[in-house]
Every structure is written in structure tokens, then in C-alpha cells.
Amino acid sequence: MIELDHLVKNFGDLIAVNDVSLKIARGEFFALLGPNAAGKTTMIKLLTGLIKPTSGSARICGFDIQTQPLEARRRLAYVPDFPFLYDKLTAWEFFRFTGQLFQLDAARIEKNSRELVARFHLAEFVDRPLEGLSHGTRQRIAIVSALLHDPEVFVIDEPMVGLDPQHARVVKDVLKERSLAGMTVLISTHQLSIAEEMCDRIGIINGGKLIAVGTRDELRQQSGSAGALEEIFLSLTAAADAK
């Protein structure tokens, strides 16, 4: 469902993403980990078509994000760490606007919105202008709007930013349920506990290179560490830095 093929992105002399190849299967829950400035956000922007690669390609459900952008984006949802919302709209208006972008009919927008609003505990906020809502509430609204069209691939950067434990649990549960039902999920996060709890496989990027990919047990074997994910992560990134 997600395919990266020798993806490279240069910003002048800086190689932000360095020859990354990766396949993430249908229904897989995948976490992308890395230190600050490792290339995580650049890789996600390449995958979602927000920037063009220097070379290589990214495909969503078999569609190249650069040459077949509409087909790829019909199947894709993306929530950045600080999502852009139209502040003068209410949540209901924003949901209708988003659903119409994906050419959903009014009945489906209404049905999906009401189900997701209830699940994400947003009923008391949906008639208020978005500009007056807290960051955590806006984050939940962004996630709901991204799920409205039942995407096949869901990409989210730092999913728990601004969320309290109760609503973080809701986000985890919904994404895991969708993944088990066939939606491919890619999360980028600094919270190793999320990756350890939720993900089928984990990729670690450092210095623009994908230095390790695998299940937690496979990463333990690669690192030579039998400890928690934090220890594995620190061991693998330290070894990459030493090369």
C-alpha cells in the first residue's frame, strides 16, 4: 500500500532523505522513529506529495504520488503534527468541506461525521468556530476529518500532540481498529511507547538513511540488545552515528 523506491531529497548540500526504499503492506501499523532532524518529516512530505523528490518515487496503493496525484490522494489521509484548519468554520462546516473535497455525498458525510464525532467525544464542540478550540480538540477534529472518506492509507505525524490520556487512548483504539480492518497506518513519533504498544513493524531513520526496519524482536536482534525499545533505538542510532 505504501512503496518508497530509492527516495532521495536534497536541500542544497544537505541530503535530508538518502536512498530510502520501503514497503508497508495493507493493514500494517508502521512506526517511523528517529532523532530530531533525522529526515522523518521530509520523508512524510515526500510520501504525501507535499514536496518533490530529487530522485526516486513514492506510491500509494500503486499510484505514484507525483505522476498520479489525484488517484493517490483519494486513497490517502495525512494529519501533520500541527494541522491547518479553517479557523472561521465550525467543525461541522469543516467536515462537510472535507467530505466534499473527496466527492462524498451529503448522506455519507453526515453518517461518517456523526459516528466519528461520537467516538472522539466532540459533540459539545462541533458548532463552535475552530479558532476558539484547544490544540487537543483541534487535533481530534483534524483526525476525524482525515478519516471521513475511509482512507486506505493513513499517515500521521506525532499523533498524540496536545491530547490528554483519555483522548490519546481513543485515537490509539480507532487507528488500531482501522488497521485491523485493512487500513495501512504510518505514524511518525518521538514517543517510543506508542511504537512499542501499537505497531507491527518499526523503521528507524537517522541522518536521512533508513538504518533498521523490523518487528521489535527483529530490531533487538539487529541491535544486539534484549532491552526495551528505548535501549534498542539508542543502540542502533549510536552505531549509525559511529560509522
N, C-alpha and C positions, 0 to 999 in steps of 0.2 A: 504493500500500500504506500509506503514511503521508500524511495530509492534515491540515494545520492551516489553519483558516479564521478569519481576523481574531481571533486569540487574544490575549486581554488578561488580565493578572493584576496586581491592585493589592494592596499591603500598606499600608493607610492612605494616606498621601500618596505613597508610593513606587510607581512604575509599573515593576514588575520585568520584565514582558513586554508590549510595546507594539504591538498590532495586527499580529501576525505571521501571515502566510499562506505556506504552503509545501507542495509536493507532492514526495514521494520515491517513485520507481517501484519496481515489483517487480524484485528483483535488483540494485538500485543500492546502491553503497557510498558513504555520505554522511558527511562530517565536519562537525561543528559546532565552530567556533572562536570565541574571544572573550576579552577581558581578564577579570581577576577581577571578580566582581560584575556581569558583563555581562548575565546572565539565562539562561545555559546550563542550569544545574541546574534552575531554576524551569521552563523550557520543557520539559525532560525529565520533570519530575514532573507537569506538565500532560498531556503526551502519554501517560504511563503510568497516569494516573488516580489518582496519589497525592494531588493537590490539585485543587480545583475552580477553573475559570477564572472571572474576573469577567465576562467575556463571550467570545463566540466558541466554537469547537468543535475537537476533535481526534478523528480517526477512524483506526482500524487496520483495514486490509482492508475498508473500507467501513462498519465498525461504530463508532458513537460511543462513546468510552471512558466517558462519563458516563451515557448512557441505555441502552447495551447492553454493560455492563462484562464480563459473562461471555463473550460471543461475541468481544469484542475481546481479552480476556486469554488465551483459548485459543490465539490465533494469535501471541501476543507473548511475548518473553522480555526481562527487564531485569536488568542487573547494575550496581549503583551502585558508586561508587569505593571505598566501604568496606562490602562486602556483609554482611548479617546472616546468620549461620549458627547452628544449634542446637548449642552447644559440647559438650554431653554426648553427642551422637550421633557415631558413626563416619561416615566418608564414605559407606560402603555404605548405612548406615541413612538418611543424608540423601538419597542418590539415590533409594532406594525411597520415602521420604516424598514427595519432589518429584514423582516419576513418578505416584504415586497421586493427588496433587492434580490432575494433568492427566488422570486416569482412564485411564492406560496399564495394560495388562495386565502380569502379572509377567514373562512371556517377553520382551516388548518392553523393559521396564525393564532386565532382565538383559542383553539383547543390546546395547542402546544404551550402557549403563553400561560394559560391558567394552570395547567399541570405543573409547569416549572416554577411559577410564582409560589404555588402552594409548597412545593418541595423545598424551595430555597427561603421560605419564610419572608416573603417580600410583600405580602398583601397590603400592609399598612403604608407602604412607600410608593406604590405604583402610580398614584395620582399626583405625586409631588414633582416639581421640577428637579431634574437631576443635579443642578448646581448646588442645591441645598443638602445633599445627602453625604454621609460619611464615606471615606475611602473604601471601607469594607463593604458597605451597601452597594456602592458603585461597582465594586469588583464582582459581587454576586449578580448584579444586573448585566454586566458585560458577559459573564459566563452563560447566563440564561439566553441572552441574545445570540450568542455563538452556537448554542445547542438547538435553537428553534428549527433549523432546517434539517435536523437529524444528520449531521455530517458523518462521512465515513472516516475522516481523519481529523483529529482534534489536537491542536498544538497550543500549549500554554506556557508562558514564561513566568516563573515564580508564582505559582497558583495561590499560595496562602498569604500573600502580602496583605496586611491590614485585616485579616479575618480572625475573629475570636475562635476559641477551640470548638464551640458548638457548630459554627458555620463552616469551619475547616473540615469537620467531620462529615457534614453534608456534601461538600464538594468532593471529598475523597470517595464517599459512598456512591455518588452519582457517576463519577468518572469510572470507577471500578465496575459498576453495573453495566455501563455502556460498553466498556471494553470487553466484558464477558459476553455481551450480545453482538460483538463484532466490530465495534468502533476502535480504530487504532489511535492510541493516545501517546503523544510525546510531550513530556514535561521537562523544562529546564529549571533547575533549582539548586540553591545552596543548602537546603535542608536535607541532610543525608537521611534523616529518619523517615522522610516521605518516600525516598527511593527504596530504602530498606523494607518498608512496610508494604508498599503498593506495587512495585514494578516487577515485571517478568524478566527484563534484562536492563542492564545499565551500561552506558557508554561514558567514558571519561576523556575529556578533551583538555589538552594542555599545550600552550604555545601554538595553537592553531591545528594541532595534529590529534587525531583520534588514537589515543595511546592504548586503550583497552576497551573491549566490549565483551559482555557475557552476563551470565547469571551471577548471583552473589558467590556461589560456590566456585564458579569458573574464575571469577576475579580473585578469590582467595588463592586459588592455585597459581594464577599469574603473578600475584604479589609475593607469594611465599608466606603469607600471614594468615593465621587462623582466627584473627580477632574480628571486631566489629567493622562495619563499612567505613567508619572514620579512619581506622588504622589502615585498612586496605587502600583507601583513597590517598592518604598521606604517603604511604609507601610507594605507590605507583607514580604519583606526581613527582616525588623526590627523585626516584630513579630516572624519570624522563628529564628532569632538570639537570641531572648529573651527566647526561650524555653530551 
